[in-house]
């Protein structure tokens, strides 16, 4: 069985989307494709294991939350 997921994060600016992309790069494995389109970060996941997809989505969401905090902090300076 093939399992896939697509997550789209929308930002105010392309610069913010790039910051978020850079923050999740260490988590990118062979089954994740991440890229910027306009002001959005798009993550496509594909695996034969639902457990792997769910764990990876959880990791990506956590990393994105950290990126949001960094973006908010830098915007408030």
NORCOR-V744627 format. One record per residue. N is the residue number from 1. RES is the residue in three letters. SS is DSSP state (@ for helix, = for strand, . for the rest). PHI is phi in whole degrees, -180 to 180 (999 if undefined). D_LAST is the distance of its C-alpha to the last C-alpha in whole Angstrom. Layout:
{{N/RES/SS/PHI/D_LAST} {N/RES/SS/PHI/D_LAST}}
This chain:
{{1/UNK/./999/48} {2/UNK/./-103/45} {3/UNK/=/-117/42} {4/UNK/=/-139/39} {5/UNK/=/-148/35} {6/UNK/=/-134/33} {7/UNK/=/-117/29} {8/UNK/=/-123/27} {9/UNK/=/-109/23} {10/UNK/=/-105/22} {11/UNK/./-125/18} {12/UNK/./-71/17} {13/UNK/./-135/17} {14/UNK/@/-65/19} {15/UNK/@/-59/16} {16/UNK/@/-65/15} {17/UNK/@/-64/19} {18/UNK/@/-67/19} {19/UNK/@/-59/16} {20/UNK/@/-64/18} {21/UNK/@/-60/21} {22/UNK/@/-63/21} {23/UNK/@/-74/20} {24/UNK/@/-100/23} {25/UNK/@/-53/25} {26/UNK/@/-60/27} {27/UNK/@/-84/28} {28/UNK/./-66/30} {29/UNK/./-112/34} {30/UNK/./-65/37} {31/UNK/./-100/37} {32/UNK/=/-120/33} {33/UNK/=/-121/32} {34/UNK/=/-123/28} {35/UNK/=/-157/27} {36/UNK/=/-102/25} {37/UNK/=/-136/27} {38/UNK/./58/25} {39/UNK/./-103/22} {40/UNK/=/-119/23} {41/UNK/=/-102/24} {42/UNK/=/-116/27} {43/UNK/=/-120/29} {44/UNK/=/-112/33} {45/UNK/=/-120/35} {46/UNK/=/-147/38} {47/UNK/=/-157/41} {48/UNK/./-93/44} {49/UNK/./-121/43} {50/UNK/@/-63/41} {51/UNK/@/-59/40} {52/UNK/@/-63/38} {53/UNK/@/-61/36} {54/UNK/@/-64/35} {55/UNK/@/-65/34} {56/UNK/@/-69/32} {57/UNK/@/-60/31} {58/UNK/@/-60/29} {59/UNK/@/-63/28} {60/UNK/@/-64/26} {61/UNK/@/-62/25} {62/UNK/@/-64/23} {63/UNK/@/-62/22} {64/UNK/@/-67/20} {65/UNK/@/-62/19} {66/UNK/@/-66/17} {67/UNK/@/-62/16} {68/UNK/@/-60/15} {69/UNK/@/-64/13} {70/UNK/@/-65/11} {71/UNK/@/-61/10} {72/UNK/@/-61/9} {73/UNK/@/-63/7} {74/UNK/@/-70/5} {75/UNK/@/-72/6} {76/UNK/./-87/4} {77/UNK/./-76/0}}
